[in-house]
Amino acid sequence: MTILSISGVNKRFGGLRALDNVNLNVKEGSVHAIIGPNGAGKSTLLNCLVGRIVPDEGRVDFAGHSLLGRKAHEINQAGIARVFQTPETFGELTVFENVMIPAFARHDGSFRINLWKRALGRAEIREEAEHILEDLQLADQRDQRVDSMSRGDKRRLELAMCLVQKPKLLLLDEPTAGMSRADTNNTVELLKKIAGRGITKVIIEHDMHVVFSLAETVSVMAQGTVIAEGTPAEIKASPRVQEAYLGGAHL
Ligand SMILES: Nc1ncnc2c1ncn2[C@@H]1O[C@H](COP(=O)(O)OP(=O)(O)OP(=O)(O)O)[C@@H](O)[C@H]1O
C-alpha cells in the first residue's frame, strides 16, 4: 500500500525548474532512497514534504490526506519526522532532556524547549525516553550536555528525538554526511535495527554503500525529475542511471 504519493509536482525558483513533474510513490513500511547528482532537486522535494516549500503545482498525499498548505508542525503531528543534515538539537540541555522534548510533544502536541521539565513528572514519557536512549546506544551519555558531543553522536541523538515521536514516516536527509566510515557503518547498523518497527523511511543519501545496504527501492532524480526507479540491483545495472548520475562512470 502507498503511504506517500507525490504526483505532478513542479517548483520553479525564478527561471530555474528545481522540480519538473515529479511523480513518486512510497510503499508503507519500505525503505525508499532518493539519489541523484548535486542540484537534482532532492532537498527541494524533501522540503515540499515537510511544509518548508510549497510546490507551484501537483499533489503530495500522505496516508490519504494532502500535505499541501499544512504547517510544518501539523505535518509532524500527522506522523512525519525528519532528520536534518545538520543536527537540530538543544546544545545547552542534556541528551536525556533533548529526548524528553519530542517525547512530551507526542503526548501533548506542543514542541517547546521549556516543556521537558513538565514531562519529568510523567513516568510513561520518562520510560519512553530512557528506552530510546538504550536503543540508540546513548544511555551512557544520558546526562552529558549536547554541545560537548561529537557531530556523529549529535546525529544519533537527533535520530532518537525523531524515533521517540513514533513517526509513521521518517525522512532522513543525508544521515551519514560528514561521518567517518566507522560512524557511517554504525549508523547503517542502527537504521537496520530500527527497520523492523514498521516505520516507512525515505532517505536522501550520496553514499552509495549506505543506499545499497538499506534501500529496497531507489528513485533516481536528475534535473528536477525522476529518471529511474527500481531495486538497488536494477538501478546499479541501468545504463541511463550511470549516464545521468555519474556521466557514465559506474555506481
Ligand atoms: N531557495 C532556492 N532559491 C533558488 N534556487 C534554489 C533554491 N533551493 C534550491 N535551488 C536550486 O534548485 C536546484 C535543486 O536544488 P536541491 O538543493 O533541491 O538539489 P539536491 O539534489 O538536493 O542537491 P544536493 O545533493 O547538492 O543537496 C539547484 O539548482 C539549486 O541551486
The ligand as a MOL file (V3000), in Angstrom:
LIG
                    3D

  0  0  0     0  0            999 V3000
M  V30 BEGIN CTAB
M  V30 COUNTS 31 33 0 0 0
M  V30 BEGIN ATOM
M  V30 1 N 15.6730 28.6480 -2.3220 0
M  V30 2 C 16.2140 28.4870 -3.5420 0
M  V30 3 N 16.2970 29.5390 -4.3930 0
M  V30 4 C 16.8080 29.4080 -5.6280 0
M  V30 5 N 17.2730 28.2460 -6.1250 0
M  V30 6 C 17.2180 27.1600 -5.3320 0
M  V30 7 C 16.6840 27.2310 -4.0070 0
M  V30 8 N 16.7690 25.9870 -3.4570 0
M  V30 9 C 17.3040 25.1910 -4.3990 0
M  V30 10 N 17.5820 25.8860 -5.5210 0
M  V30 11 C 18.1520 25.3460 -6.7560 0
M  V30 12 O 17.3050 24.2820 -7.1490 0
M  V30 13 C 18.0750 23.2030 -7.6920 0
M  V30 14 C 17.8130 21.9370 -6.9010 0
M  V30 15 O 18.4540 22.0750 -5.6360 0
M  V30 16 P 18.3740 20.9780 -4.4710 0
M  V30 17 O 19.0900 21.5350 -3.2980 0
M  V30 18 O 16.9800 20.5520 -4.2990 0
M  V30 19 O 19.2130 19.7890 -5.1390 0
M  V30 20 P 19.8070 18.4870 -4.4130 0
M  V30 21 O 19.5370 17.3550 -5.3500 0
M  V30 22 O 19.2770 18.3790 -3.0460 0
M  V30 23 O 21.3570 18.8150 -4.3950 0
M  V30 24 P 22.4800 18.3860 -3.3040 0
M  V30 25 O 22.6700 16.9240 -3.4820 0
M  V30 26 O 23.6670 19.1860 -3.7400 0
M  V30 27 O 21.9640 18.7560 -1.9420 0
M  V30 28 C 19.5260 23.6460 -7.6640 0
M  V30 29 O 19.8560 24.1880 -8.9440 0
M  V30 30 C 19.5240 24.7290 -6.5950 0
M  V30 31 O 20.5490 25.6810 -6.8380 0
M  V30 END ATOM
M  V30 BEGIN BOND
M  V30 1 1 1 2
M  V30 2 1 2 3
M  V30 3 2 2 7
M  V30 4 2 3 4
M  V30 5 1 4 5
M  V30 6 2 5 6
M  V30 7 1 6 7
M  V30 8 1 6 10
M  V30 9 1 7 8
M  V30 10 2 8 9
M  V30 11 1 9 10
M  V30 12 1 10 11
M  V30 13 1 11 12
M  V30 14 1 11 30
M  V30 15 1 12 13
M  V30 16 1 13 14
M  V30 17 1 13 28
M  V30 18 1 14 15
M  V30 19 1 15 16
M  V30 20 2 16 17
M  V30 21 1 16 18
M  V30 22 1 16 19
M  V30 23 1 19 20
M  V30 24 2 20 21
M  V30 25 1 20 22
M  V30 26 1 20 23
M  V30 27 1 23 24
M  V30 28 2 24 25
M  V30 29 1 24 26
M  V30 30 1 24 27
M  V30 31 1 28 29
M  V30 32 1 28 30
M  V30 33 1 30 31
M  V30 END BOND
M  V30 END CTAB
M  END
